[in-house]
Amino acid sequence: MAARKKIDRSKDEHRPWPLRERPGFLIRRLHQIHVALFHDACAEFEITPLQYSLLSALAERGVADQTTLAAEVCLDRTTTTGALKRLAARRLIERAVNTRDRRARACQATPEGLRLLTKMESAARAAHRETVARLSKAEQKTFLAFMQRIVEANAGRDEGGSDLA
């Protein structure tokens, strides 16, 4: 068996590394851009992308506890609980004490929440399309597949964690 050639990366590690070459920086910028596009497209609905994700998850699931929702949208429980409280204050969801575990809350979209989700669907989709609009259709498909592959390959890494980093 042939020995693998060791690659000396020490030169690369000591050269300046421009922000525009760093995956983490570019991912954060892309997220900022998408959030701005979402806010522009969905301003009339007064809902954040996180709230939209939670409402969408509830529409799909029917009823879910806050811990399950936090895991589904990959955020910590505290951030998720705050967003759910804001949705409940607008009567878009209901949060009831779980009869089996009084510490848990069972959440469900209200008819008003489901109507809002339906009304804003085309605007939200437009924001998502605009995020990748500078790519060809084939590039969009490839880009999405790459993002899915990276997310799936790191499924157990920092799920439910903070996105403040």
N, C-alpha and C positions, 0 to 999 in steps of 0.2 A: 504494500500500500504506500503510495507516494505521500510524503509529508506536505502538509499545507504550508504555503508560503506566508510568513507573518508579515502583515502590512504595518508599516510604521506610520501612525497617524499623529505623532507628536507635533509635527510641523503644522498640521491643520488646527490642532487644539490650541496653539499659541498665536495664531493669526487673528486679527480682528474678525468678528462674525457679524456682518450686517443684519439688522433686524429683518429686513425683507427676504433673508435666506433662512430664517428660523421658523420651523413649522408651528411652534407654539404661538409665536407672535402673529403669524398669518391667520391661524385659526381664530385667535381672539379678535383680530381685526374683521375677519369675515363675519363673526358673530355680531360684532358691533354694527356692521353694515346691514346685516339681516334684521336686527332689532329696529334700526332706523327705518328701513323699508316697511317692516311690519307696522310700526307706529304710523307712518304716513298712510298706508293703505287701510288701516283699521282704526284710525283716530276716532271716527264717529261712534265706535262701539265701546270706547273707554275700557279696553281690556289689554293686559300685557301678554306677551308671548307665553310666559309661564302659566298665566291664568287660562289662556286658550288651550295649552297642552293639558292642563288638569281637567278642564271642562270636556275636552275631546276624549280623554281617558275615561271619564265618568259616563259619557254618552255611549262609549263602546262597552264598558263593563256593566253598567247599570248601577250597582252599589259596590263601594269599596271602602276599606278603612284607610285612614291617613297614612299609615306605614306602607301599605301596598301602593298607594298613589305616589308616595315619595320615591319608592323604588322604581316605579314605572317611568317617572319623568326624570329619574337620576338626580335627585336633590336631597338635601338633608331634611329631616322631619320638621325642624323649626321653620325653615323657609317655606316648606310646603304648607305647614299649618297656618302661617301668616297669610299666604295667598288664598287658602281655602276660607279663612275667616273673612277676607275681603269679598270673596265671591258670595259667601253666605249673607253678608251685610247688604249686598245688592239683590238678594233673593234669587240668585242664579243657581245655588245649590242649597241643600239641606244637610246639616251635620247633626246627627242624633247620637246620643250615648248608646254604645253597643250593649245590648242586654247581657251578653256573655262575659264581657270585659268592660267594666265601668270606666276604665282609663282610656279606652279606645272610642273613636268616633266613626260611625258609619256615614259615609257621604253619598249623596245622590243628586244628580242634576234635577232641577225643577223644570216644569214645563216652560217657564220663562227662560231658563238657562238654555234649554234645548232649542227654543225659538231663536235666541240670540246666536247660538252656534250655527244654525241654518242660515240666518241672515248674513252672517259675516264670512261664511265659507268661501265665496268667490273672491272676496277681498284678501283673505288670508292666503288662499292659493296663489293669487296674483303676486303677493309679497314673496312667497317662496320661489315662484317662477322668475321674478325680477332679480332675486339673489344670484341666480346662475344664468341670467339672460345673455351675458357676454360670451357664453360658451355655445358651441353648436349643439344640436340635439344629441349627437353621438357623444360629444365631450361631457354633456350634462349627465348622460346615462353612466358613462365611465366614472365621472367624478363622484356621483352618488354611490356607485358600487365600491369605489375606493374608501369612501367615508364609512360605509356599512362594514366593510372588511376590517378596518382599523377599530371601529367600535366593538364589533363582535370578538375580535382577537384580544381585546382588553376588557371583556365583559365583567370580570371580577375586580377590576381595578377602580377603586374610589367611587363605586356606585353609591349614590345617596350622599355623596360628599359635597362640600361647598365648592362653588365655582368662583370664589373670590381670588384665587391664585393668579 
